[in-house]
Amino acid sequence: MLQTSQSKNSIKEIFATPEKYEQKEIILNGWVKSVRNSKTCSFVMLSDGSTMTDMQLVFDQSLAQYEHFAKMLTGQALSATGVLVKSQGGKQQLEMQVASAKLYGEIPADYPLQKKATSLEFLRDVAHVRAKTNTIGAVFRVRHALAFATHEFFHKNGYYYANTPIITSSDCEGAGELFCVSTLDPKKGPVDYSKDYFGVQTYLAVSGQLEGEALALGMGKVYTFGPTFRSENSHTARHLSEFWMIEPEVAFADLDDVALLAQDYIQYLLTTILRDCAQELAFFEQHYQKDLVSKLKHVAETPFKKITYTEAVDILLKCGKKFEYKVAWGSDLQSEHERYLTDEHFKSPVIVTHYPEELKSFYMKVSPDPKTVNAMDVLVPGVGELIGGSQREDDYEVLVSRMKKKGLNPADYEWYTDLRRFSSVPHAGFGLGFERMVMYATGMSNIRDVIPFPRFPGSAKF
């Protein structure tokens, strides 16, 4: 632990090992959650963001400037020194008897968190202060645990962390939903991108996959974890314009290899937060999603069922359930179809493989049955798709043919097709949208509540 001349303590650390701190002088820094005044003292609940549990501070009226402390408002920043003792009340285990304290700044009348009850919708409009609330603080602690577990999982399994470009000239998905990056003004007439900053038309990346493949084909196993961008004009609770992706790429691997990797990865993440974020998960279960913990345990402990897309369609056609979207071979599976498979039919996570070639991107390897590609989606109960992946097409001629079929110019991807000319090998990978994983882990229903400063159509306020 970092030691300073005047060591500070975290509330999480104190409650984890109370015997280490009881009857000792400690220093706490944080923000006031509430103040309750009695005839002889004031009780202040302090949060420092490290845990769901607040620490009760007792300010005796004999304390210098007591009148000032008794008038503190919610949100006031405070540093307090005192002795940690067993609490006389029944609601908390320990409390601090304050010997001295210092206030930082003031809380004005328009401080947005003065009200005790604030909706998630309201908090999105005050994203610069919402981390001080119980819900958002808990979300971001779980988010941290998932991010740390991601790096831990891949490091333990021999993967190298790679940083791929945010600015790119390639459209990985071929969907055209890209943010253009340019120094030229289109209002001044047709844009000649050969005279632009990079000499070609460039975009904010929708994925690091293509570059990840290049790195894997020299390093064996790599993964990326970074921001990605899509200009899709969607206002749903599951879409953002800026979000984070985890994308492993593995050389000398096929679809079965990355399907197993995806299962192991998801189960590692869930096992980690069930162990390390029990307090936060209990809070989410109480306030946002009933039985959240048991649902996460079920996925963490249950082998994933693997079926083909064709088998999935057959199950859906024969189930007798009426869906809003028609089920037919060649049509994409909708969320309602995916959730039927996971929640009702198998009652477990499901990996669906070998999708129709027409539905999938140009880089996915064509199956022995040329109507399908070696692609997969990993579906989990209550959500549907959490991971999408595939074996990558390693045959030069087939890749170029598929690019042309999808309306792409192979010349724009020359470096990518070169990888297939230079002693190509079977390789595979997948992508997991990190915010969707955080949503699943916390039971939150809107993706805008699991990223610190959400970007979506019409909103880039913070």
Summary of the structure (lengths in Angstrom):
residues: 462
radius of gyration: 26.4
end to end distance: 33.3
largest distance: 84.3
contacts: 1426
relative contact order: 0.11
helix: 35%
strand: 25%
